[in-house]
Amino acid sequence: MRRSAPFLILAALALGLPLLASAHDGDIDKVNGSVHVEAGQQAGDASTVNGAVRVDAGAVVHKASTVNGAVELGDKAQASSLGTVNGAITLGDGSKVSGEVSAVNGSIRLGAGAEVRGKLGNVNGSITLDDAHVGGGIETVGGDITIGANSRVEGGILVDKPGGWFHFSSRAPLVVIGPHAVVQGTLEFKREVVLKVSDSAQIGPVKGATVVKFSGAQP
C-alpha cells in the first residue's frame, strides 16, 4: 500500500482536471461553478474547477472531483472515485466508492456504513471513519486519523514524513483506533505521532510509534 505524498497530489490533480479525463455518457464539467447531481440520478464524471461537487442521496456517478472545492457524496450514493485539491470530502451514511478517495489540503469523513474499496488518503486534514470500511489502506502526512468504533480498515495505515511544497505543523498527528475497530496490515509511522488504541480494538504490527491503550468510548 505504500505510496508517497507526491502520488496523492498527482492523483487528486488528475481527478480534478476534466479535460484530461476520458469521456463517459452524462459527464458534467464546469469551470468556476458547482456541480449538483440530484437524488436518484445517474451521471458520468462530475467535475469542476473552483466549485463544489454534490452528489445527492442514492445518485450514481463515475468520478466526482474538483479543484478548490468540496466533494460530498450523499447517503447511499455511489461513485468509482472521489478527489479534490483544496477541499473536504464527505461520504454519507451507506455510500460506496469502488476505487480511491484522495484529497490535498482537506479533511475526509466517512459516515456510518460508508465504504471505500480502494485507498483513502490526503496530505493535510483530518481523516475520520464512523463505523465505516476502507479496503485499500489509509495514508496521510499531516492529518489526525480517527478510526471510529466498529470501523474496519484493510491495507494498514501510513503516516508519511513531511516534505515537498507543503508546510506542516510541528505538532504530532493524533491517531485513534476506537472500540471494536479493526485495522489489518501494518501501521507505519515515518514521523512522530500519538497513537491511542482501544483495548477492544484489533490492529496489525506497529512501526515507528508506541501504542497507548485506552478504555471506554474515546481516549
Phi, psi and omega in degrees: 000355191285120175219146184277166178303321177305326177298318179298320180297312181295322179297315181293321177298317180297320178295329187269002182245095188299331182294340180267353184272152175287149185282143173229156177300133176080021177299145175234110182239132178222161169230133182059051177184157181272158178243134181228119174255117188286162184307133175078357181273167176237144178212166174278239176279127176251106189216153180203170171234132183063055177180165180269160172239120179240122178248112187286173185306132175076358179282160181230128175228165174281280174248146171237119188206154179203162167243128183065061177177166181269159173237126181234122177254118186288175180304130177060019173278164183224148176207160175274332177196156177229142178204147175208153169242122182066062177178161180271159174235131179232130175250124180287173181302131175072009179282160184222136174236122185281340181242226187264156173235121185228135175225147171239125183057053177193150179280161176228129180227132177248125179283179184298128178079001178290152183221131170242114184281335178264204180282148175235126182199159172213180176256305175239145177117151182287154173236125184228129174246130178243094182053047186238176185227132172235125186266342187245018179090163181235138181221138174209174174241307187245005187260152169288152179233129174236112174265095189292172184308134176068009177282161181222133179230126169253148180096002173076188180227137174233125168251108187276165179280148180294154177177179175076217189279347194265151175254127185244147176295146177284350179293136178290129176302147177261126178242120182240127175250110191279180184301133176061014174283156180231127173237109178266140184100178185281138170261105187246132184232114182262006171218167180296133175223165168254116185248113180243126187233128177299146179288354176254000180277161175238127181225161176275195180298147181246129177237125172091009180208161177252129181284130173250115183280148173218159175241163182091187186290328182205162181299000000 
